[in-house]
Amino acid sequence: MIDYSEKIPNNVNLADDRRLQRALESWQPKYIDWWKSMGPVMFQDSDIYLRTAVDIDAEGWADYSYVKMPEYRWGIFLSRAEKDRKIGFGEFKGQDVWQQVPGEYRNALRRLIVVQGDTEPASVEQQRHLCMTAPSLYDMRNLFQVNVEEGRHLWAMVYLLDAYFGRDGRDEADAMLERHSGDPDSPRILGAFNEETPDWLSFFMFTYFTDRDGKYQLGSLRESAFDPLSRTCDFMLKEEAHHMFVGASGVGRVVQRAVELMKEYDTDDIAAHGGVSLETLQKYINFHYSVTLDLFGAEESSNGADYYAAGLKGRFDEASYDDDHRLVGATAQLPAVAGDVITTVEVPALRAVNYDVRVAYTGDAQKGLNRWNRILRDSGVDFEFTLPHEGFNRRVGVFSEVNVSPTGEVLTEAEWTARRRDYLPTEADRAHVKSLMQPVHEKGRIAGWIAPPNAGIHGHDFEYEYVRI
């Protein structure tokens, strides 16, 4: 039996919901078995300085303390209900939001929750070996913080499935522990979550670019007419911000160290001196950004149109759009390819909502590059990181059948083959990065390929013992 006031912090009245208790009592042992077998491969018995969500208020919502990861309190929280909240978009705009699942949208809502939920344990599985090569205890702790919060986000989705979808929901909750990242027989639902995360540079890029997609997917679901889903995603976004910070600051620290090595040795080629060159960093940016764009789906999407019209999934920060939020009869311009020319085509605006969200994501992603470029400018380095063209290295959507350079030039197959090594990480690039992944597990020390952070965690400095080994 589970102590619902202590073991699972929550604000969903779990202690008084016997049906939900039975469902979670059945699922929790399976989750713990999954965590021990598919979570971090080391340090499960170590004390980690972790943040645990314990409330929903802005002040005091999280507790910081040493915790062994299998004993982490994965809680269930929904943001505070908004009084008299109305549906903000689609054909039901202006009506009261739903507290129960409408029968006609049951399958669609369940699918949205399952796809989002499936990404959460997938990233833990992708990152399970990284603790072996952590560049510092500070970074190891941040990795584990991301991992346990991805686990909590899985709990959040499982709560919705158990509470609102009956036996079908319970079956889906079990299935999310049976699929595994990269498993040839039972892979994760979305392709990007079956890719390896083989090194810490990839981890920082993943948390910057791919977790930012998570921000925009959660933000779109936060607009949902199904109020429990909206409130669940709103609280998840509070934790997601730290994941993106890990990526943004991590890449920035790699850039900072590259600049230091360039100055120390008076060369751009710092590989021999234990650094990651700016050119290699640009290739990693190209790869992770392009793979993440595929997660938004095709530019023109009938599913996106249906979800929007039904009020199931909106656009990120829906209220910021200057339109009627119904989009019936409206049109939008989407990219298209005609031969070797990239052009545009007019489509119904409802079918372009995926693209609207992706455009907002791109503007947000650019902000990190602006910060990294500021490091270069302040150091007098003549180099600028850029996001590649939206058609570069795509496997989903209108650009999936063509080869496009980072600058937007449509290439022949021969041209792509000849230039690909200049655009994307080569085997040699990845081998060099992998060679740098030597663990540094001593308090106050850090690997030579990355700069230390400007500040520690929760008022502590970098030298704090974030993991007790």
C-alpha positions as CSV (number, residue, x, y, z in Angstrom):
1,M,0.0,0.0,0.0
2,I,1.1,3.5,-0.8
3,D,1.2,6.5,1.7
4,Y,-0.6,8.9,-0.6
5,S,0.2,12.0,1.5
6,E,3.9,11.4,1.6
7,K,5.0,8.9,-1.2
8,I,3.0,10.6,-4.0
9,P,2.7,14.4,-3.3
10,N,-0.5,15.5,-5.1
11,N,-3.4,17.9,-5.2
12,V,-5.9,15.6,-6.9
13,N,-7.4,14.2,-3.8
14,L,-5.7,10.9,-4.3
15,A,-6.2,9.6,-0.7
16,D,-10.0,9.7,-1.2
17,D,-10.2,8.2,-4.7
18,R,-10.1,4.4,-4.2
19,R,-10.5,3.6,-7.8
20,L,-7.6,5.7,-8.8
21,Q,-5.6,4.3,-5.9
22,R,-6.1,0.7,-7.2
23,A,-5.0,1.7,-10.6
24,L,-1.8,3.4,-9.4
25,E,-1.1,0.6,-6.9
26,S,-1.0,-1.8,-9.8
27,W,1.1,0.5,-12.0
28,Q,3.7,1.8,-9.5
29,P,5.7,-1.4,-9.1
30,K,6.0,-1.7,-12.8
31,Y,7.2,1.8,-13.0
32,I,9.9,1.2,-10.3
33,D,11.0,-1.9,-12.1
34,W,11.2,0.1,-15.3
35,W,13.2,2.9,-13.5
36,K,15.7,0.4,-12.1
37,S,16.2,-1.5,-15.3
38,M,16.0,1.4,-17.9
39,G,16.9,4.5,-15.8
40,P,20.4,5.7,-15.0
41,V,22.9,2.8,-15.1
42,M,24.8,4.0,-12.0
43,F,24.4,6.0,-8.8
44,Q,20.9,4.6,-8.0
45,D,22.0,4.3,-4.4
46,S,23.8,7.6,-4.2
47,D,22.4,10.7,-2.4
48,I,21.5,13.3,-5.1
49,Y,20.7,16.9,-4.4
50,L,17.3,17.0,-6.2
51,R,14.3,19.2,-6.5
52,T,11.0,17.6,-5.7
53,A,7.6,19.2,-6.6
54,V,5.5,19.4,-3.5
55,D,3.0,22.2,-4.2
56,I,1.6,24.4,-7.0
57,D,2.2,27.9,-5.6
58,A,4.9,30.1,-7.1
59,E,6.7,30.3,-3.8
60,G,7.7,27.1,-2.1
61,W,6.5,24.8,-4.8
62,A,9.6,22.6,-4.7
63,D,11.7,21.0,-2.0
64,Y,15.5,20.6,-2.4
65,S,17.2,17.8,-0.5
66,Y,19.4,14.7,-0.9
67,V,17.4,11.8,-2.3
68,K,18.2,8.4,-3.7
69,M,16.6,8.3,-7.1
70,P,14.4,5.1,-6.6
71,E,13.0,6.8,-3.5
72,Y,12.1,10.1,-5.4
73,R,8.6,11.2,-4.7
74,W,7.0,11.3,-8.2
75,G,3.9,13.4,-7.5
76,I,0.8,14.4,-9.4
77,F,0.0,18.1,-9.7
78,L,-2.5,20.2,-11.7
79,S,-2.2,24.0,-11.7
80,R,-4.9,25.8,-9.9
81,A,-8.3,25.8,-11.7
82,E,-9.2,29.1,-13.4
83,K,-12.7,30.2,-12.4
84,D,-15.2,30.2,-15.2
85,R,-12.5,29.3,-17.8
86,K,-13.8,29.2,-21.4
87,I,-12.6,27.4,-24.5
88,G,-10.3,29.7,-26.3
89,F,-10.4,28.4,-29.9
90,G,-12.1,26.2,-32.4
91,E,-15.8,25.6,-33.0
92,F,-16.7,25.6,-29.3
93,K,-14.9,28.9,-28.6
94,G,-16.5,30.7,-25.7
95,Q,-18.2,27.7,-24.2
96,D,-17.3,26.3,-20.7
97,V,-14.2,24.0,-20.7
98,W,-14.7,20.3,-20.1
99,Q,-14.1,18.6,-16.8
100,Q,-14.8,15.1,-18.3
101,V,-13.9,13.6,-21.7
102,P,-16.6,14.0,-24.3
103,G,-17.3,10.7,-25.8
104,E,-16.8,11.8,-29.4
105,Y,-13.3,13.0,-28.6
106,R,-12.3,10.2,-26.3
107,N,-9.9,8.4,-28.8
108,A,-8.3,11.6,-30.0
109,L,-7.6,12.9,-26.5
110,R,-6.3,9.6,-25.4
111,R,-3.9,9.5,-28.4
112,L,-2.6,13.1,-27.6
113,I,-1.9,12.1,-24.0
114,V,-0.2,8.8,-24.9
115,V,2.1,10.4,-27.5
116,Q,3.1,13.1,-25.1
117,G,3.5,10.6,-22.3
118,D,5.6,8.3,-24.4
119,T,8.3,10.9,-24.9
120,E,8.9,11.3,-21.1
121,P,10.3,7.8,-20.3
122,A,11.9,7.7,-23.8
123,S,14.4,10.5,-22.9
124,V,15.3,8.8,-19.7
125,E,16.2,5.7,-21.6
126,Q,18.2,7.7,-24.2
127,Q,20.2,9.3,-21.5
128,R,20.7,6.3,-19.1
129,H,24.5,5.9,-19.8
130,L,25.5,9.5,-19.6
131,C,26.1,9.5,-15.8
132,M,29.2,7.3,-16.5
133,T,30.9,10.2,-18.3
134,A,29.6,13.3,-16.5
135,P,32.0,16.2,-16.8
136,S,31.3,17.3,-13.1
137,L,29.1,16.5,-10.2
138,Y,27.1,19.6,-11.0
139,D,26.3,18.3,-14.5
140,M,25.6,14.8,-13.2
141,R,23.0,16.2,-10.8
142,N,21.4,18.3,-13.5
143,L,21.1,15.1,-15.7
144,F,19.4,13.2,-12.8
145,Q,17.1,16.2,-12.2
146,V,16.0,16.1,-15.8
147,N,15.5,12.3,-15.5
148,V,13.4,12.3,-12.4
149,E,11.2,15.1,-13.7
150,E,10.7,13.3,-17.0
151,G,9.6,10.4,-14.8
152,R,7.2,12.8,-13.0
153,H,5.8,14.0,-16.3
154,L,5.1,10.3,-17.1
155,W,3.2,10.1,-13.9
156,A,1.2,13.2,-14.8
157,M,0.1,11.6,-18.1
158,V,-0.6,8.2,-16.4
159,Y,-2.8,10.0,-13.9
160,L,-5.0,11.4,-16.7
161,L,-5.2,8.0,-18.4
162,D,-6.2,6.3,-15.2
163,A,-8.6,8.9,-13.9
164,Y,-10.5,9.6,-17.2
165,F,-10.0,6.7,-19.6
166,G,-10.8,3.5,-17.6
167,R,-9.4,0.2,-18.7
168,D,-8.2,1.6,-22.0
169,G,-6.2,4.2,-20.1
170,R,-4.7,1.6,-17.8
171,D,-3.6,-0.5,-20.8
172,E,-2.0,2.5,-22.4
173,A,-0.2,3.3,-19.1
174,D,1.3,-0.2,-19.1
175,A,2.3,0.0,-22.7
176,M,4.4,3.2,-22.1
177,L,6.6,1.0,-19.9
178,E,6.8,-1.8,-22.4
179,R,8.0,0.4,-25.3
180,H,11.7,1.3,-25.2
181,S,13.9,3.9,-27.0
182,G,15.6,2.3,-30.0
183,D,14.0,-1.1,-29.5
184,P,13.6,-2.7,-32.9
185,D,10.5,-4.6,-31.9
186,S,8.8,-2.1,-29.6
187,P,10.2,1.4,-30.2
188,R,9.0,4.7,-28.9
189,I,6.2,6.4,-30.9
190,L,8.2,9.4,-32.2
191,G,11.4,8.9,-34.3
192,A,13.6,11.5,-32.5
193,F,13.1,9.5,-29.2
194,N,14.6,6.4,-30.7
195,E,17.9,8.2,-31.5
196,E,20.9,7.7,-29.2
197,T,22.2,10.3,-26.8
198,P,25.8,9.1,-26.9
199,D,27.6,12.0,-25.3
200,W,27.1,15.2,-23.2
201,L,27.2,17.6,-26.2
202,S,24.3,15.6,-27.7
203,F,22.6,15.8,-24.3
204,F,22.9,19.6,-24.1
205,M,21.7,19.9,-27.6
206,F,18.8,17.6,-26.9
207,T,17.7,19.5,-23.8
208,Y,18.0,22.8,-25.7
209,F,16.3,21.9,-28.9
210,T,14.1,18.8,-28.3
211,D,13.0,19.7,-24.8
212,R,12.0,23.1,-26.3
213,D,9.7,21.2,-28.6
214,G,8.3,19.7,-25.4
215,K,7.7,23.2,-24.2
216,Y,5.7,24.0,-27.3
217,Q,3.7,20.8,-27.4
218,L,2.8,21.2,-23.7
219,G,2.0,24.8,-24.3
220,S,-0.4,23.8,-27.1
221,L,-2.0,21.2,-24.9
222,R,-2.3,23.8,-22.1
223,E,-4.9,25.5,-24.4
224,S,-7.0,22.4,-24.5
225,A,-10.7,22.5,-23.8
226,F,-10.2,19.4,-21.6
227,D,-9.4,21.3,-18.4
228,P,-7.5,18.5,-16.5
229,L,-5.1,18.1,-19.4
230,S,-4.7,21.9,-19.6
231,R,-3.9,22.2,-15.9
232,T,-1.6,19.2,-15.9
233,C,0.5,20.6,-18.8
234,D,0.6,24.1,-17.3
235,F,2.3,22.7,-14.2
236,M,4.7,20.5,-16.3
237,L,5.9,23.7,-18.0
238,K,7.2,24.9,-14.7
239,E,9.7,22.0,-14.6
240,E,10.4,22.0,-18.3
241,A,12.1,25.4,-18.0
242,H,15.0,23.9,-16.0
243,H,15.5,21.2,-18.7
244,M,15.9,23.9,-21.4
245,F,18.2,25.9,-19.0
246,V,20.5,22.8,-18.8
247,G,20.8,22.7,-22.5
248,A,21.2,26.5,-23.1
249,S,23.8,26.9,-20.4
250,G,25.5,23.7,-21.2
251,V,26.1,24.6,-24.9
252,G,27.1,28.1,-23.8
253,R,29.7,26.7,-21.5
254,V,31.1,24.5,-24.3
255,V,31.3,27.7,-26.5
256,Q,33.0,29.6,-23.6
257,R,35.6,26.8,-23.2
258,A,36.2,26.7,-27.0
259,V,36.9,30.4,-27.0
260,E,39.3,30.1,-24.1
261,L,41.3,27.3,-25.8
262,M,41.4,29.2,-29.1
263,K,42.9,32.2,-27.3
264,E,45.3,30.1,-25.2
265,Y,46.7,28.2,-28.2
266,D,46.1,30.9,-30.9
267,T,44.3,28.5,-33.2
268,D,40.7,27.7,-34.4
269,D,41.6,24.0,-34.5
270,I,41.3,23.2,-30.8
271,A,40.5,19.5,-31.2
272,A,44.1,18.6,-30.4
273,H,43.9,20.7,-27.2
274,G,40.8,18.9,-25.9
275,G,38.1,21.2,-27.1
276,V,35.1,21.2,-29.4
277,S,35.6,23.4,-32.4
278,L,33.0,26.0,-33.4
279,E,32.5,24.2,-36.7
280,T,31.6,21.0,-34.9
281,L,29.2,22.8,-32.7
282,Q,27.5,24.2,-35.7
283,K,27.1,20.7,-37.2
284,Y,25.5,19.5,-33.9
285,I,23.1,22.5,-34.0
286,N,22.2,21.6,-37.6
287,F,21.5,18.0,-36.7
288,H,19.5,18.5,-33.5
289,Y,17.4,21.4,-34.8
290,S,16.5,19.6,-38.0
291,V,15.5,16.4,-36.2
292,T,13.4,18.3,-33.7
293,L,11.5,20.2,-36.5
294,D,10.2,16.8,-37.6
295,L,8.5,16.4,-34.2
296,F,6.0,19.1,-35.2
297,G,4.7,17.0,-38.0
298,A,3.9,17.9,-41.5
299,E,3.5,21.6,-42.4
300,E,0.0,20.9,-43.7
301,S,-1.9,18.6,-41.3
302,S,-5.5,17.4,-41.3
303,N,-5.0,16.0,-37.8
304,G,-3.8,19.4,-36.6
305,A,-6.8,20.9,-38.2
306,D,-9.2,18.4,-36.5
307,Y,-7.6,18.9,-33.1
308,Y,-7.8,22.6,-33.4
309,A,-11.4,22.8,-34.6
310,A,-12.5,20.4,-31.8
311,G,-10.7,22.5,-29.1
312,L,-8.3,19.6,-28.2
313,K,-5.0,21.2,-28.9
314,G,-4.4,24.9,-29.7
315,R,-1.4,27.0,-30.7
316,F,1.3,28.0,-28.2
317,D,0.0,31.1,-26.4
318,E,-3.2,31.0,-28.4
319,A,-4.4,34.4,-27.2
320,S,-1.4,36.1,-28.8
321,Y,-2.6,35.4,-32.3
322,D,-4.5,38.3,-34.0
323,D,-7.3,36.3,-35.6
324,D,-10.7,35.0,-34.7
325,H,-9.3,31.7,-33.2
326,R,-11.7,29.7,-35.3
327,L,-9.9,30.0,-38.6
328,V,-12.8,28.8,-40.7
329,G,-12.4,30.2,-44.2
330,A,-9.0,31.8,-43.4
331,T,-5.9,30.9,-45.5
332,A,-2.2,30.7,-44.8
333,Q,1.0,30.4,-46.8
334,L,3.1,27.3,-46.4
335,P,6.5,26.4,-47.9
336,A,6.4,24.1,-51.0
337,V,9.0,22.8,-53.4
338,A,8.6,23.1,-57.2
339,G,11.5,21.3,-58.9
340,D,14.6,22.8,-57.5
341,V,12.9,26.0,-56.2
342,I,11.4,26.6,-52.7
343,T,8.2,28.5,-53.0
344,T,4.9,28.9,-51.1
345,V,1.4,27.6,-51.4
346,E,-1.9,28.8,-50.0
347,V,-3.8,26.4,-47.8
348,P,-6.7,26.6,-45.3
349,A,-5.4,28.2,-42.1
350,L,-6.8,25.3,-40.1
351,R,-4.4,22.9,-41.8
352,A,-1.4,25.1,-41.0
353,V,-1.7,25.2,-37.2
354,N,1.3,22.8,-36.8
355,Y,3.3,25.2,-38.9
356,D,2.2,28.2,-36.8
357,V,3.6,26.5,-33.7
358,R,6.8,25.5,-35.4
359,V,7.4,29.1,-36.5
360,A,7.0,30.2,-32.9
361,Y,9.4,27.5,-31.8
362,T,12.1,28.6,-34.3
363,G,12.0,32.2,-33.0
364,D,12.4,30.9,-29.5
365,A,15.2,28.6,-30.4
366,Q,17.1,31.5,-32.0
367,K,17.4,33.2,-28.7
368,G,19.9,30.7,-27.4
369,L,22.0,31.1,-30.5
370,N,22.0,34.9,-29.9
371,R,23.4,34.3,-26.4
372,W,26.1,31.9,-27.7
373,N,27.0,34.4,-30.4
374,R,27.3,37.1,-27.8
375,I,30.0,35.0,-26.1
376,L,31.9,35.0,-29.4
377,R,31.5,38.7,-30.0
378,D,32.6,39.6,-26.5
379,S,35.7,37.5,-27.1
380,G,36.4,39.0,-30.5
381,V,35.8,35.8,-32.4
382,D,34.7,36.2,-36.0
383,F,32.1,33.4,-36.1
384,E,28.3,33.2,-35.9
385,F,26.1,30.2,-35.1
386,T,23.0,30.0,-37.3
387,L,19.9,27.8,-37.5
388,P,19.8,25.9,-40.7
389,H,17.0,26.4,-43.3
390,E,13.7,24.7,-42.3
391,G,14.1,22.3,-45.2
392,F,17.5,21.0,-44.2
393,N,17.8,17.3,-43.3
394,R,14.1,16.7,-43.0
395,R,12.3,13.3,-42.8
396,V,8.7,14.6,-42.3
397,G,6.7,17.1,-44.4
398,V,7.1,18.9,-47.7
399,F,11.0,18.8,-47.6
400,S,11.3,15.1,-46.8
401,E,11.8,14.1,-50.5
402,V,14.4,16.7,-51.3
403,N,17.9,17.6,-50.1
404,V,18.3,21.2,-48.9
405,S,21.4,22.9,-47.8
406,P,21.6,24.8,-44.5
407,T,21.3,28.1,-46.5
408,G,18.2,26.9,-48.3
409,E,19.6,25.7,-51.6
410,V,17.9,22.6,-53.2
411,L,20.7,20.1,-53.9
412,T,21.0,17.1,-56.2
413,E,21.7,13.7,-54.6
414,A,25.3,14.0,-55.7
415,E,25.7,17.5,-54.3
416,W,24.2,16.4,-51.0
417,T,26.5,13.4,-50.8
418,A,29.5,15.6,-51.5
419,R,28.7,18.3,-49.0
420,R,26.9,16.4,-46.3
421,R,30.1,16.1,-44.2
422,D,30.3,19.9,-44.0
423,Y,26.7,20.1,-42.7
424,L,26.3,17.3,-40.2
425,P,28.5,15.6,-37.6
426,T,30.8,13.0,-39.3
427,E,31.9,9.8,-37.7
428,A,35.2,11.5,-37.0
429,D,33.5,14.4,-35.3
430,R,31.4,12.1,-33.1
431,A,34.5,10.0,-32.3
432,H,36.4,13.1,-31.2
433,V,33.5,14.3,-29.0
434,K,33.2,10.8,-27.5
435,S,37.0,10.8,-26.8
436,L,36.5,13.9,-24.6
437,M,33.8,12.2,-22.5
438,Q,36.1,11.3,-19.6
439,P,34.3,11.3,-16.2
440,V,35.1,13.8,-13.6
441,H,33.4,12.8,-10.4
442,E,35.4,14.7,-7.8
443,K,33.8,17.6,-6.0
444,G,34.7,21.0,-7.4
445,R,36.5,19.7,-10.5
446,I,35.3,19.7,-14.2
447,A,36.4,18.3,-17.5
448,G,38.6,20.3,-19.8
449,W,36.2,20.6,-22.7
450,I,33.5,22.6,-20.9
451,A,33.7,25.7,-18.7
452,P,32.2,25.7,-15.1
453,P,28.8,27.4,-14.6
454,N,28.6,31.0,-13.4
455,A,26.4,29.9,-10.5
456,G,25.4,26.7,-8.7
457,I,22.0,25.3,-7.7
458,H,19.6,26.7,-5.1
459,G,22.1,29.1,-3.6
460,H,25.0,26.7,-3.6
461,D,28.3,27.2,-5.5
462,F,29.9,24.9,-8.1
463,E,32.0,23.2,-5.5
464,Y,29.0,21.9,-3.6
465,E,28.7,18.1,-3.3
466,Y,25.7,17.7,-5.6
467,V,26.1,13.9,-5.7
468,R,27.5,11.9,-2.8
469,I,29.5,9.1,-4.4
